[in-house]
Amino acid sequence: MSNFDDIFDAQPARKTDQPFDKEAWAEKKQAERKAVYDLADTTAEAVSADGGRYRDYLDVQARFDRYSATNALLILAQMPQATQLKDFDGWKAAGVYVKKNPQSISILEPGDEYEREDGTRATSYNVKRVFDVSQTTTRTKAQPSVSMDDRLLLRGLISNPPVPMQTVNELPNHMGALYDHDQQVIFVRRGMTADDIFRSVSKELAHAELAAVNENYTREGAAFAAYSVSYMLCRKNGIDCSGYDFSRLPDDFREADAQSVRATLTEIRDAASEISARMARVFEQNRAPKSKEQER
């Protein structure tokens, strides 16, 4: 293999040239990570203390449902109105450029795996600086409201559920749907509107998802998470969610430390992501092929 190191030796030396300091570089990166994690923890504490702030977080996570809960917290703290994020290279590859001197948004991306002292494997995270579409040279246009066919939307919601679903004439307390953990069935009351079906069934699907990953599941213990998942799914899919109320957050959530809050948010995000992924597959399968005229 040819060696081209000599082309650098031919460059004129400058008095200010310094050897690469690996330790200083590592310390700088560690300080950056710490600052970002501190911001995520501070934001998590703020979210758990105020219902309005918590709703703001859910709105961000609903828009960025593929992002981790920690990154959703970071976006909320730095640019809650963001709608589309890429780094410099990502925007350049898309044919647009970041405007001069923008304020970047710091998030975390997975890095290398490493071995802990106890022998277990873990993944390190690096700080990544991204920019919103509003900070680029592209002309942002108001997105037209997309009206999803109610039947297709509901078909997507109930596609491949974690437990069977069964319609009934009545449920206790005028409930629209109910996940019965003992019978492993979701019962759905007949005769509801599309929006009412979506709101009630999404919450009970969330209960089923949460029960599947928690051997100590109880309906009362999962109620807040399931309610939050339902709100996110409604927000993402254009269902009226004005009736959701987060003014009184659960005591155990409000009193939890930042790490526990982030764990709860991750649980909520993961359950919503499972349901959204199944919905997306149904929507993709039912997407009408473009005509030749539309393609042109």
LOTOR-134366 format. One record per atom (N, C-alpha, C, CB): x negated, y negated, z. Coordinates in steps of 0.02 Angstrom, whole numbers, plus 32768, in hexadecimal, padded with zeros to 4 digits. Atoms other than C-alpha are relative to their C-alpha. Glycine has a CB too. Example, Ala and Ser with C-alpha at 12.3 -4.5 7.8 and 13.67 -1.06 7.14 Angstrom:
7FD3803B8000;7D9980E18186;7FD37FC48000;80327FFF803E;802A803B7FFD;7D5480358165;80277FC98025;7FEC7FE97FB9;
END
This chain:
7FD6803C8000;800080008000;7FD47FC28000;80308000803E;8028803D8004;7FBD7F537FD1;80087FD78040;80157FD67FC3;7FFF802C7FC5;7F917EDB805E;7FFB7FB87FE9;7FC780128031;7FFD80468016;7FC07E258045;7FF17FCF8038;80447FF27FE2;800D802C7FC7;7F897DE180EE;7FCF7FC87FEF;7FE68027803A;803580318010;7EF87D85809C;801C7FBF7FE5;7FD0801E7FCF;7FE5803F801C;7F6D7D078049;800F7FCE8037;803F800E7FD7;7FF5802D7FC7;7F937CC280F6;7FBE7FE5801A;802680248038;804280167FEA;7EDA7CBA8122;7FE67FC67FD6;7FCE80397FFF;80178035802D;7EC17C48808D;80207FBD800F;800D80137FB9;7FDE803F7FEF;7F387BC680D5;7FD47FD7802E;8045800E8021;8028802B7FD3;7EE27B2F8127;801A80038047;80007FB87FE7;7FED7FFC7FBA;7EE27B3F81E3;80127FBB801B;7FC8801F802A;7FEE803F7FE0;7F367AB9824C;7FEE8005804A;804B7FF07FF7;801380017FBA;7EFC7A8682F8;803A8012802E;7FE57FBC8013;7FC67FF27FD6;7FAE7A9A8338;801680487FFD;80397FD37FEC;7FED7FBA8005;7FB97B508303;7FF480258041;7FDB80217FC6;80067FD97FC3;7FDA7BC38396;801280487FF2;802D7FE38037;7FEC7FBA8009;7FE07C8083A1;8047800B8019;7FCF802F8024;7FBB7FF07FEB;808E7CCB83B1;7FFF801A8047;802180337FD0;7FFC7FEB7FB9;80B87CD9846A;803F802B8008;80027FC1802F;7FC87FD27FFC;81247D748476;80267FF98042;7FE880477FF9;7FE080067FBF;81467D5E8530;802C7FC18005;7FCC80008037;7FDA803E7FFF;817C7CA9851C;803F80067FD6;7FD57FC57FE8;7FC67FF6802B;81EF7CDA848D;8035802A8023;7FEB80217FBD;7FD27FD47FDC;823C7D6684F5;80227FDB8039;7FDB803E801A;7FE380277FC9;82567CF08588;80347FCF7FE6;7FC97FDA8026;7FD0802E801E;82AC7C738517;804080237FED;7FE17FDE7FC3;7FC57FDA8013;83217CF784D2;80288016803D;7FEC803C7FD6;7FDE7FEB7FC3;83477D358581;80267FC6801F;7FCD801C8033;7FE0803B7FE6;83707C8485B9;803F7FEF7FD8;7FD07FC48000;7FC6800D802A;83E57C6F8524;803980318010;7FED80077FB5;7FCD7FCE7FEF;843F7D12854D;80207FF08043;7FE280468002;7FE580107FBE;84517CE08603;80317FC67FFD;7FC77FF08031;7FD5803B8005;849B7C3785D5;804380137FE1;7FDF7FCA7FD6;7FC37FEC8022;851A7C8A8562;802B802B802E;7FF180277FBF;7FDB7FD67FD1;854B7D0E85E3;801D7FD58039;7FD38037801D;7FE7802C7FCB;855B7C858667;803E7FDA7FE7;7FCA7FCE8016;7FC78024801C;85D07C2585F3;803D802F7FFB;7FEF7FE47FBA;7FC97FD08003;86387CC285D7;801E800C8045;7FE880437FE1;7FE77FF47FBC;86447CE08692;80277FC3801A;7FC680108030;7FDD803D7FEA;86747C2B86B6;80447FFB7FDF;7FD67FC27FF0;7FC180048025;86FA7C328630;803080368019;7FF580087FB5;7FD57FCA7FE5;873B7CD98673;80207FEB8041;7FD780418009;7FE580177FC0;874F7C8C871F;80367FCB7FF5;7FC87FE3802B;7FCE8034800F;87AC7BF786D4;8040801F7FE4;7FE47FCD7FCE;7FC77FDE801E;881E7C6A866F;802A80248035;7FE880327FCB;7FDB7FDA7FCD;884B7CD38708;80207FD38034;7FD180308021;7FE5802D7FCD;88757C39876F;803A7FD67FE7;7FCA7FD28018;7FCE802D801C;88EE7BE286F8;802680237FC8;7FE07FBF7FE7;7FD87FDE8032;897E7C2A8694;7FFD7FE17FBB;804680028017;800580218040;89727BA7860C;7FBF80107FDD;80077FB68008;80427FEF801C;88BA7BC985F5;7FFE80497FEB;7FC87FF28034;7FFD7FB98013;88DD7C8385F2;802480097FBE;802380298037;7FDC7FFD8040;895C7C6C8567;7FD37FE87FC7;80417FD58003;802F80188033;88D97C078507;7FCF80377FEC;7FDA7FC28019;802E7FC9800F;88627C9A8517;802280347FD4;7FE780208042;7FDD7FCE8028;88E57D1384D5;800B7FE97FB8;804480118020;7FF9801B8044;89037CA08440;7FC080097FD8;80147FB68003;80407FF78022;884A7CA38416;7FF380497FF1;7FC67FE3802B;800C7FB9800B;883D7D5F842D;802E801C7FCB;800980268041;7FD17FE98034;88D77D7883BF;7FE67FEE7FBB;80467FE3800C;801C80148041;88827D168332;7FC180277FF0;7FF17FB58000;80407FDD800A;87DB7D6D834B;800580458021;7FC57FD7801E;7FF37FC07FDE;881D7E1A8375;7FC880337FF6;8040801C7FE7;80397FD28008;877F7E6F8334;7FC57FEC802B;7FEB80017FB6;803680177FD4;87127E0B83AB;800B801C8046;7FFD7FB38002;7FFB7FE87FBB;86EB7E48845A;80227FCB802C;7FBB8011801B;7FE1802E7FD1;87437DFB84F0;7FCD7FCB8015;801B8025803D;803480307FED;869E7DA98522;7FF77FCB7FCB;7FBD8023800E;800880318036;868C7D578478;803E7FD47FF8;7FF180247FBE;7FC3802A8001;87417D1D847D;7FFC7FCB8036;803F802B8009;800A80327FCA;87197CC88523;7FCF7FCA7FEA;7FE680238040;803280318017;86817C7684D4;801D7FD17FCB;7FC380247FE4;7FE0802B8032;86E77C378441;80307FD08022;8026802B7FCB;7FD2802B7FDB;876B7BF484B8;7FDA7FC78021;802680298035;802780337FDD;86E47B968519;7FE27FCD7FD2;7FCA80218029;8026802D802C;868F7B4A8481;80297FE27FC8;7FC780267FE3;7FD5801B8035;87117B3883F7;804180287FFC;7FDB80017FBB;7FC37FD77FFD;87BE7B7C8422;802B7FFB7FC1;802A7FEB803A;7FD88008803D;88077B3B837E;7FE280247FC4;80087FB77FF0;80227FDD8037;878E7BA48315;802E80347FE0;7FC080218019;7FD67FCF8024;87DE7C138290;7FD880337FD9;802F7FDC7FD2;80297FD28027;874F7C62822E;7FB77FF1800D;80107FFB7FB4;8045800B7FEC;869B7C798265;7FCF802A7FD8;7FF88010804A;80387FDD801F;85FA7CA6820A;7FC07FDB8013;800880027FB1;803F80227FF5;85427C818221;7FEB7FDD7FBF;7FC980318018;80168025803C;84DD7C1881A4;7FFF802D7FC3;7FBA7FE3800C;80067FD38039;84B77CAD8135;804380197FE9;7FD2803A8012;7FBE7FE88013;85697CEA813A;80277FCE7FD6;80288012803E;7FDE80348027;85AF7C4580FE;7FDE7FF67FBC;80017FBF8027;802580088040;85267C37807A;801380387FD0;7FB48000800C;7FEC7FC8802A;85527CE48039;80477FF87FE5;7FFB80428027;7FBC800C8016;86077CAB802D;80047FC57FD0;802D7FF3803D;800280368031;85D07C1A7FBF;800E7FBB801D;8031800D7FCB;7FF680417FE0;85E67B8E803E;7FC67FF38031;80457FFC8026;803880127FD5;856E7B3180AF;80187FDC803E;7FCE7FD47FD9;7FF080217FC1;85707AF38161;7FEC7FB77FFB;7FDB8023803B;800E80478003;857A7A378173;7FC37FEE802B;803D7FD98018;803D80167FDE;84E779D381B6;800D7FF6804B;7FE77FBF7FE0;800180087FB6;84C479DA8272;804180158022;7FF27FB88011;7FC47FEA7FDD;855B7A4082A8;7FEF801D8045;802680357FD6;800A7FE07FBF;85717A7F835A;8010804A7FF8;802D7FDF8037;7FF47FB8800A;855B7B3B8350;8027801E803B;7FBD80257FF8;7FDB7FDA7FCD;85C37BB983B1;7FD6803E800F;804980147FE8;802A7FC77FEC;855E7C398412;802C803B8014;7FD07FED803A;7FDE7FC37FEE;85A17CEA8418;7FCA8036800A;803580167FCB;802E7FC97FF5;85527D94843C;800B80367FCD;8008801C8048;7FFB7FC8802E;852A7E1E83C1;7FD480398018;7FED7FEB7FB8;80287FC77FE8;84EA7ECE83E4;7FBA80017FE2;802480427FF0;80447FFA8017;84307EE783D8;7FE980498003;7FD17FD4802B;801C7FBD7FFD;83C27F7E83FA;80198026803D;7FB47FFD8001;7FF17FD67FC7;83E8800F846B;7FC18006802C;801980467FEA;80387FF77FD3;837B80278504;801380318037;7FE87FBD801E;7FF47FD07FCA;836980A08595;7FFA7FDE8043;7FCF803B7FFB;8001801C7FBD;8396806A8644;7FD28029802D;80477FFC801E;802B7FDD7FD1;8330809B86DC;801C80438014;7FF57FD5803E;7FE27FC17FEC;83AE81238704;800580327FC6;80457FF4801C;80017FD38039;8397816F8657;80397FF97FD0;7FFF80458018;7FC7800A802D;843C8137860B;7FEE7FCE7FC9;803D7FE78027;800C802C8039;844280DD8564;802F7FC38003;800A80267FBE;7FD8803D8001;8481802B854F;7FED7FD77FC2;7FF67FD68041;800D802C803A;84897FA584C8;7FF17FBA8017;803D80007FCF;801080467FF0;84357EFD84D5;80277FD27FD2;7FB37FF37FFA;7FDB80318029;848C7E618494;7FD67FC27FF4;80427FEE8023;8024803C8013;84447DCC8439;80307FC77FF3;7FD4800D7FC2;7FD7803B800E;84857D1C8428;80027FF37FB5;7FE57FC18026;7FF7800F8047;84CB7CF6837C;80257FBD7FFA;802780397FDB;7FE18041800A;84F57C468342;802A80007FC1;7FCB7FC87FFD;7FD180008038;858E7C3682D4;80217FBD7FFA;803480388008;7FDF8040800E;85F47BAA8288;8046800D7FE6;7FD77FD67FCD;7FBB7FF88017;86AD7B938268;80067FE67FB9;80307FDA802F;7FF480158045;86F27B7B81B9;80097FB47FFC;803E80237FE4;7FF780497FFF;871D7AC781EB;7FBD7FDB8000;80297FEB803C;8042801F7FFF;86617AA681FA;7FDA800C7FBF;7FD8801C803A;80207FF1803F;863D7AD98147;80177FD07FC9;800D80487FEB;7FEF802B8039;86477A85809D;803D80177FDB;7FC67FFC7FD1;7FC47FE88023;86DA7AEF8067;803C7FD58010;800E804A8012;7FC380267FF5;877F7A988053;8033802D8021;801B7FE37FBD;7FD07FD67FDB;87EF7AE180D9;80477FEB7FEC;7FF67FF9804D;7FBB800C8014;88A27AF0809E;802F801D8034;800F801E7FBB;7FCE7FE67FD1;893A7B06810A;801980437FE6;803B7FCE8008;7FEB7FBE8014;89637BBE8106;804C80047FFE;7FE38036802F;7FB77FF98003;8A147BE180CA;801780348032;801780137FB9;7FE67FD07FD0;8A7F7C398149;801280417FDC;803E7FE48026;7FF37FBF801F;8A877CF28121;803D801F8022;7FC2802E8005;7FC37FE17FE5;8B327D408135;7FFC804B7FF2;80417FE07FE0;80047FB78006;8B1E7DF98156;8046801D8004;7FD3801E8038;7FC07FDE7FFF;8BB27E67812F;800980218044;800580357FC7;7FF47FE67FBD;8C017E9581D7;7FF9804B8004;80457FEB8018;80027FB77FFF;8C127F4B81AB;7FB880197FFB;802B801E7FC7;80467FEC8007;8B5D7F598173;7FD97FF18040;7FDF7FDD7FC4;802380137FC2;8B217EFD820F;800E80338037;80167FB98016;7FEF7FD07FCD;8B7F7F748280;7FE680467FF0;804C80038009;801E7FC08014;8B46800B821C;7FB680028013;8009800C7FB5;804680037FEC;8A957FD18238;7FF68007804A;7FE17FC07FE8;80057FFF7FB7;8AB27FB882F1;80068047801C;80347FD3801F;7FF37FBE7FE3;8AF48068830F;7FDB80387FDA;804B800E7FFF;80267FCE8026;8A7D80BF8296;7FD28028802E;7FD87FDF7FC9;802D7FD37FDC;8A26815682E2;7FF87FED804A;7FBB80017FDF;800380157FB9;8A52812A8397;7FDC8034802B;80477FF3801B;80237FD07FD4;89F081798427;802F80338020;7FDB7FDA8035;7FCE7FD17FE6;8A9281CB8465;803D7FFB7FD3;80127FEF804B;7FC280028029;8B3881F78410;802D7FC68015;802680428006;7FD080357FF3;8BC081738403;8047801A7FF3;7FF27FC17FD4;7FBC7FE78005;8C7A8191841B;80317FC7800D;800C803B8032;7FCD80347FF6;8D11811D8408;80378019802F;801E7FEA7FBC;7FCA7FF17FD1;8D978117848F;80317FC68001;7FE3800D8048;7FCD80357FFE;8E3680B484AD;7FF57FCE8038;8045801E8006;8009802C7FC7;8E07806D8557;7FBE800F8023;803A80078030;803B7FF97FD6;8D6F804E85C5;800B7FD8803F;7FBF7FE87FDA;7FF680247FC1;8D6180128679;7FEF7FB57FF9;7FD4801E8037;800E80487FFB;8D667F56869B;7FFF7FDD7FBC;7FBE7FF48023;7FFB801F8043;8D937F2E85E5;7FBD7FFE7FDC;801D7FB98005;80417FFE8022;8CE27F5C85B0;800980137FB7;7FD180338023;7FFC7FEF8047;8CC37F6584F6;7FDC80417FF0;7FE27FC87FD6;80257FC2800A;8C467FF28503;7FE180148043;7FC97FF97FC9;801D7FE87FC1;8BF7805D858A;7FD1803A7FF3;803880158032;80307FC98003;8B5A80C78591;8008802A803F;7FB77FE67FF9;7FF87FD17FC8;8B7E815F85FF;7FC080298005;8040802E7FF6;80417FDF7FFA;8AD5819A863C;8007804B800F;7FD67FDF8036;7FF67FBA7FEE;8B18823D8683;8013802A7FC2;803680078036;7FEA7FDB803B;8B6F827185E2;7FD47FF37FC3;80487FED7FEF;802B80138038;8AEC821F8571;802A7FF07FC2;7FCF803A7FF0;7FD380168035;8B7381CC8508;800D7FB58008;804380288001;7FE880457FFF;8B9F811984D9;804880007FE9;7FD37FD17FD3;7FBA80058011;8C5B80FF84DD;800F7FB97FE6;802D8011803D;7FF08041801E;8CA080728470;804B7FF87FFB;7FDF7FF97FB9;7FB7800C8001;8D4D80278484;80167FED7FBA;80137FC88032;7FE4800F8042;8DB6802283E7;80207FBB7FFE;803380367FEC;7FD9803D800B;8E027F85839D;7FDD7FBE800B;803A8003802A;8024803F7FF4;8D797F0483BA;7FED7FDF7FBF;7FC2800D802B;801A80258039;8D3B7E7D8344;7FB780157FF5;80057FB3800B;80457FEE8011;8C927E9382EE;7FCF7FE28033;7FEF7FE87FB9;802E80207FD0;8C3C7E158362;800380208044;80107FB58005;7FF97FE07FBF;8C847E6683FE;7FE180458000;804B80058013;80207FBE8005;8C4C7F1183C2;7FB47FF88004;801480237FBE;804980098001;8B9D7ED083A0;7FE67FEF8045;7FEC7FC97FCE;801880157FBE;8B8C7E7B8449;8003803A8033;80297FC5801A;7FF87FCC7FCD;8BCE7F0C84B0;7FD7803E7FF0;804980138006;80257FC38012;8B7F7F9B844F;7FB47FF48004;801380167FB9;8048800E7FFC;8AD47F468444;7FE880058048;7FF07FBA7FE4;80147FFC7FB9;8AD17F398502;7FFD80498017;80327FD9802C;7FFF7FBA7FEA;8AFF7FF0851A;7FCA80297FDD;8044801F7FF4;803A7FE08022;8A8080278497;7FC07FF08025;7FFC7FE87FB7;803B80137FD9;8A007FC684FC;7FFB802A803F;80037FB58011;80017FD57FC5;8A3280278597;7FE580457FED;80478006801E;80177FBD8015;8A1880CA8537;7FB680007FF1;802880177FC3;804880058010;896D809084F8;7FD77FFC8041;7FF27FC47FD3;802480097FC1;8937805B85A7;800180408029;801F7FC68028;7FFC7FC17FDB;897480FE85F2;7FD080347FE3;8047801B7FFF;802B7FCE8022;890F81618572;7FB77FFB8015;80067FF97FB5;804780097FEF;886A811885AF;7FF67FF7804B;7FE47FC47FDB;8006800B7FB8;8890810A8669;802580398025;801E7FBB8015;7FE17FC77FDE;88AE81A986CD;80267FEB803F;7FCB80338013;7FDD801A7FC5;88EA813E875F;80387FCF7FED;7FCF7FDE8030;7FCD802F8019;896D80E586F6;803E8000802D;801480127FB8;7FBE800A7FE3;8A07809F874D;80217FC87FD8;7FFC7FEF804D;7FDD80338026;8A8C803686FA;7FF67FBB801F;804B80107FFB;800980407FDE;8A7D7FAE877C;7FB87FE57FF6;800F8006804B;804580158007;89C07FAA8770;7FEE7FE97FBA;7FD280378014;800F80118046;89C17F9C86B1;802F7FCA7FE5;8004803E7FD5;7FCC802D8019;8A537F2186A5;7FE27FC07FE2;80307FEE8038;801D803F8018;89E97E838692;7FDA800A7FBF;7FD17FE28035;80267FF3803C;89757ECF8611;802E800E7FC5;7FD0803B800A;7FD17FF08036;8A067F1685AA;80257FC27FE8;803280368017;7FDD803F8011;8A627E6F85AF;7FD27FD47FD6;80157FDB8041;803180298025;89C37E188572;7FF4801C7FBA;7FBE7FFD8027;80087FE08042;89AB7E9684E5;803B7FEF7FD3;7FF9804C8008;7FC4800F8027;8A5E7E7A84AC;7FFF7FB87FE8;803F800C802A;800580478014;8A437DBD84AB;7FD07FF97FC6;7FEA7FD5803B;803380068035;89A57DCF8441;801A801B7FBE;7FC180258014;7FE67FE3803D;89FC7E4083C3;80367FD47FE1;801B8046800E;7FCD802E8019;8A8F7DC983B5;7FDE7FC27FE1;80307FEA8038;8023803C8018;8A197D3583A0;7FE0800E7FBD;7FCB7FE98032;80247FEF803D;89B67D8E8319;8030800B7FC6;7FD6803E800A;7FD27FEC8036;8A4F7DC682B7;803B7FD27FF6;80198044800E;7FCE8033800D;8ABA7D2A82BE;8043800C8022;800C7FFC7FB8;7FC37FF47FD9;8B3A7D68833D;80067FCA8035;800180478020;7FF680347FCE;8B867CE383AE;7FEA801A8045;804B7FEA8002;80187FEB7FBE;8B277CEF8453;80077FC78033;7FB780177FFC;7FF780397FD3;8B657C4F84A6;801B80158044;802F7FCE7FE0;7FE47FE97FC1;8BBB7CB5852C;7FCE8021802F;8037802F7FF3;80337FE17FD5;8B1A7D008570;7FE87FCC8033;7FC4801C7FD6;8010802E7FCA;8AED7CB28617;7FC380198026;803C7FF88030;803E7FEE7FDB;8A3D7CB58661;7FF27FCF8039;7FC580027FCF;800980337FCC;8A5A7C3086E5;7FEC801F8043;803F7FD78009;80117FDE7FC2;8A487CB18771;7FD7803E7FF1;804180138028;802D7FC8800E;89B17D1F8756;7FFD802E803E;7FB97FE67FED;80047FD17FC7;899F7DBC87C3;7FC87FEC8030;7FF580477FE7;803280127FCD;89417DA28866;7FBE80237FF5;801B80108045;803E7FDB8008;88C27E2A8842;7FD87FE67FC5;800D804A7FF8;8023801D8039;88987DD7879C;7FE37FBC8013;80307FF87FC3;801780427FED;888A7D2887E5;7FC580048031;80397FD88020;80347FFB7FCC;881B7D658874;7FC480297FEA;801E801D803E;80377FD58018;87AA7DD4880A;7FC37FD67FEE;801780297FC4;803D80238015;86F57DA787E6;7FFD80017FB3;7FC18022801E;800380098048;86C07D798736;7FF780427FDA;7FC77FD17FEE;800C7FC08022;86827E278709;803F802A7FFE;7FC880278023;7FC17FDA7FFE;87267E77873E;80347FE17FD1;801C80038048;7FD28022802E;87897DF386DE;7FF080147FB8;7FFC7FB48008;80147FED8044;87247E198641;801280497FF1;7FB57FF47FF6;7FED7FBA800A;87447ED3865A;804B80067FF2;7FED802A803E;7FB87FFF800C;88007EB48663;80107FE57FBA;80257FD68036;7FF5801C8043;87FA7E4785C7;7FEB80307FCA;7FDA7FBD7FF9;80177FCE8030;87997ECF856D;803480377FF9;7FBC801E8015;7FCC7FCD8001;881E7F4E859C;803C7FE97FD7;801780128048;7FC8801D8025;88A57EDB8557;7FEF7FFB7FB6;80127FBA801C;801680078046;88437EB784B9;7FFE80437FDD;7FBB7FDF7FFD;80077FBF801F;88217F6F8497;8044801F7FF1;7FD8802F802D;7FBD7FE5800C;88D87FA284AA;80227FDC7FC5;802C7FF9803F;7FE380268038;89117F168435;7FDE80137FBE;7FF87FB5800C;80257FEF803C;88897F4583B9;801580447FE4;7FB58001800E;7FEA7FBE8017;88C27FFB83B2;80427FFB7FDA;8009802F803C;7FBE80078021;89747FC88387;7FF97FD87FC0;80327FDD8030;80098029803C;893D7F42830C;7FDF80277FC7;7FD57FC38010;80227FD98033;88CC7FBC82B1;8031802F7FDC;7FC78029801E;7FCE7FD5801F;895C80348294;80307FD87FD4;802880268036;7FD4802B8028;89CA7FA58257;7FDE7FED7FBF;80137FC28028;80258015803C;89437F6B81DF;7FFD80367FCB;7FB87FEB8013;80027FC98031;89388017818F;804280067FDB;7FEF80428023;7FBE7FFD8020;89F48017816E;80087FC77FCF;80387FFF8034;7FFA803A802C;89EE7F678125;7FD680097FC1;7FEC7FC08024;802C7FF5803A;895D7F9780B4;801E80337FD0;7FBA80178018;7FE27FCC802A;89B580328075;803C7FE67FDA;8014803C802B;7FC3801B801F;8A507FCB804C;7FF57FC07FD9;80347FF58034;800F803D8025;89F77F3B7FFA;800D800C7FB6;7FB77FEA800B;7FEE7FF88046;8A3F7F237F4C;7FC47FF27FD5;803A7FD37FED;8039800D802D;89BB7F317EC2;800D7FC17FD6;7FF3803C7FD2;7FFA803E8027;89997E8F7E65;800D80107FB7;7FC17FD58007;7FF67FFA8048;89D97E7B7DB5;7FC37FE37FDD;80427FDD7FEA;8038801B8026;895E7E517D2B;80027FB48000;8000801A7FB8;7FF980498000;89A37DA07D29;7FE77FE48042;80497FEB7FF3;801780177FBF;89837D8D7DE5;7FB580068007;802280278038;80487FF77FFD;88D37DD17DD3;7FDC7FC97FDA;7FED80447FE4;801F80388026;88AE7D4F7D4D;80077FBF8025;80217FFA7FBB;
END
